Structure formats: structure tokens, C-alpha cells
């Protein structure tokens, strides 16, 4: 899991749940990479300084894809760095299209670029009912 927005300081439920499952033997271990310093809808203007971390994170993902390090990649909130122009969408599409092997990539986040949506095998549009 590559988390592009959530801070390493944040205790997030998805990480805890997957770690517990891995420790129980009910699943494999999950590697966590946190690239952000944290961001929220309320404070987004003050926290838009994560561009360099997003680029570094994308470089790591590219290396791991080329080396076939994992079978499944979850790029959590990665649509945002593309939407904000921090990571080049055309490059992302090219790297994903040409990745070796049978690696699966899941990308989350709002405002996914149309080029990415066009490449995807499956696109889900979720709406908040209650938070």
C-alpha cells in the first residue's frame, strides 16, 4: 500500500485491519509506504506542500513495478497528485500500460484523470451517504 496523502503519524483503520489479518495468518503481510504529511478538506490550502513527496513516491512505485516487487499495488489517494499536476498523468498511464508481468494496480481518490479512467479495467464511483 502506497499512501500518497495520509500522514505516517495518522492511525488509519485500513492499516490496522490489514496488519491484524496478516498477523493472524489469514492473509499475507502488507508493506506500507507513506508519502504524505497529511491533508484534509478543511486545511487543504495550508497542506499543499507534498508535491516532492508525491513525486518520490511515484518514483518508488515505478521501481517496484519494473522489478515486479509485489503482485498487488494499492496507490491510496493517488488520483489527487495527478489531478493537481504533481505527477504526470501521461507517464502514469504509460508505465501502467507497459508494466511487466501480471501485477494488479488499484488507484483511489477523487478527480481521476480521464486518461487513467480510459486505461482502467474497472472504475468505481462511490458517493458518501453519511460520514
Secondary structure, DSSP 8 states (H G I E B T S, - for coil): -EEEEEETTS--HHHHHHHHHHHHTSS-----EEEE----SSSGGGG---HHHHHHHHHHHHHHHHHT--SEEEEETHHHHHHTTSS-HHHHHHHHHT--TT-EEEE--SS--HHHHHH-S-------S--
